[in-house]
């Protein structure tokens, strides 16, 4: 595969087209293929190992195919008939781990988040009322950012929709003020917990009040608002 000439203490080879190496023993195509295979292997390992931002899928125990499940559990927040504690709902794990404690000391309080539908089984069935809300913490795959987009169930161009559903919060006339959350369009009920007759942390569909600063077109008075969680 070469023309070689003797030299002092050695020889020099001029490789034919398509071969390289000290003795012209390696085909260029084979060498290029080996390099490409190694590059692809590095990229694949980086993709598998890369961690993206997390988000909470409210109302479900699983994650979309575009993300990985970190854990699932039950949604919890401050009781609706209390003034204090935190305003941010939490996704509690199924099994808590305690540290130092002295039971029966009430400071901040967490209670289970409950669905609450008001009329016409919209946007979810009335059978969900007073039933506990599950949740799942999900890790995106090879993404840099996530955000919740209210009032639409579509994501902007070049963004991936992780899930969509309806905007939910505490009642406007309750003592507890919660953050706005995006509940999944196909909700589930947390398993192992029945219905509640006492007040937990109630979450209601959010509607637009268009005569208080929002334009009444395209926003429609008292219509339930959708939402989407997007990643990129």
N, C-alpha and C positions, 0 to 999 in steps of 0.2 A: 504493500500500500504506500510505498515511498521509494525515493531514490536517495541512497545514502553514500557518503564519501568519507573515507578514512581521514582522520586528522591526528594531531599530536595527542597521545594519551586518550583517544576516543574517536568519535565519528559524529558527523552531522547529517541529519535526514531532512529531506524536503518532502513533505507529505503530499500525497495526491488529494485532489478535491474531495471533500467529505470526511477527511480523517484528520485527527490531531493527536498530540501527545509526544513524549520523548522519542518513542519508536513508532509513532503514527499508528498506535494500536487501538485507538478509540474513535468510533464513529461520532461525528458531530451531532447527528440526529439523536443518537442514544444519550449523549452527554446532555443535550438540551432537554430531552425528556426527563432525565434524572433531576435536573435543576427545577424544572416545572413541577414535577411531583413533590419535591421537597417544599417548594413555595406554597403549593396548594395544601399540603399537610399542615404547615405553619398557620395558614389562614383558617383552616378548619378547626384547629385546636384553639386559636384565639376566639373564634366565633362561639365555640362551645363553652369556653371559660369566661367569656365576657358577661358582666353583670350590668343590667340596666336599672333605671329607677323603679320603685315599687308604687303600687296603687292599691286601694281597697275596693273590692267589688261588693257593694252592699246588696244584700238580699240573695246571695248565692254562696254555695260552699265549694265551688270549683272556679278555675280560672279559664279565660279564653285560650284558644290554641296558640295565640300570639304571645303568650306569657307562661310562666311557671308558677306553680302553687308553692308558697312559702309555708303557710298554715291556714287553717280555717277555724272558725269559732262562732261566737255570738256577739252581736252588736250590743253595746251598752252605753248609757249616758246618764246624766242627772235626771232624777224623777221629775215628771211634768208638774207636780204640785209643790216643788221646792224652788226657792229663789236662788240658792247658792250652788256650790260645786262647779265643775268645769263646763264649758260650753261646747267642747269638742267631743263628739261621739268617738268611742274606741271599739276596736275589734279585739275582743278578749279571746285568749286561747281556750281550748276545751279543758285543759288541766292546769290550774294555777300552781305556782311554786311560791311558798311563803318564806319570809325571813323572820326577823324579830317581830313579835306581836303581843298585844294585850287586848283580848277580845272585849267587845261591848263598849268601845270608845268610838262614838260617832263624830266624825269630822266631815270630810267629803264623802259623798255617797254615789255609788253607781247602781243603776237598776237596768233590767233588760229593755232593749228597744223593742217597741211593738208597732206593728202596722195599724193604721187607723183610717178606714175608708168612710166617707161621709154620705155619699149618695150614688145610686145607680151603678154600683159596682165598677166605677171608673176612677182611675185607670186600671185598678186591680179589683179582683172579686171581693165582695163584702165578707167572704169566708175567711179572709186574711185578718180581719179586724180583731185586735187584742191577741194576735198570734206573734210569737217571738221572731225577730229578724236575724238570720244568719249573716255571715260575712266571710270573705276570703282575702287574704293578703297575697298579692300577685307580683312577681318580678318580671319585668319586660325583657325581651330578648334583643340584645344589640341595639338598644334605644338610648337616647340621651335625655329625653324629657317627657313628662306626662302632664296633662292638665284636664280639668273638668270643664266642659263647655255647656253652659246653661241655655235653655230656651231653644235648643235644636237637637235633633238626634243624628246629625251628620257632622263629620270632622272636616276641617279645612283641607284643601288640596295638599298633597305631599305628607299628610298625617294619616296614621293608622287608627281606626276606631277599635278600641279594646272591647268596649261594650256600650250599650245605650239603654236608656230607660226613662224614668220620670224623676223630676226634682221633688225632694221631700224635706220637711223640716218640722220643728215643733209648731203647735197651733199659735196663731198670731195673738190670741187672747189668753195664753197660758202664762204661768209664772216663770217657766224655764225657757230660755232662748237658746236654740241650738244653731249650729252651722247648717248650711244647705248641703244636702247629700244627693248623689245620683243613685237611685235604687234601680236595680236591673229590671229590664222590660219583662223578663220571665222569672218572677221571684219564687223563692222557696220558703219553707218554714223551718226554723231551727229544730232539729230533732232532739227528743228526750225532754222537751219542755212543753207543757200543755198551754191552754188558753189562760188568760189572766182576767180576773174581775176587778182587781185593785189597780190603781194607777201605776204604770211603769213609766217609761220614757216614750211617749206617743209620738209617732211621726205621721204627718199628713201630707197629701199632695199639695204642691205649691201652685198658686194661680196668680196671674198678672192682674194688678189693679191699674188699669190704663188711664184713669182720670186723675192720677197723682204723679204726674211727671213722665210716665211712659206714654208713647204715642199709641192712640187707640187703633190705629192701623199701622203696622200689621198685627200688633198685640190685641187680643180679644179679651174683654172684661170677664174675669172669673174662669177662664179656660185653663186647664191643667197644663203645666209647662214640661216639656221633655228635656233631655240632657244626654250628653255623650262624654265618655272618657277617651281621650286621644293621646297617642304617643308618636314619637318621631326619633 
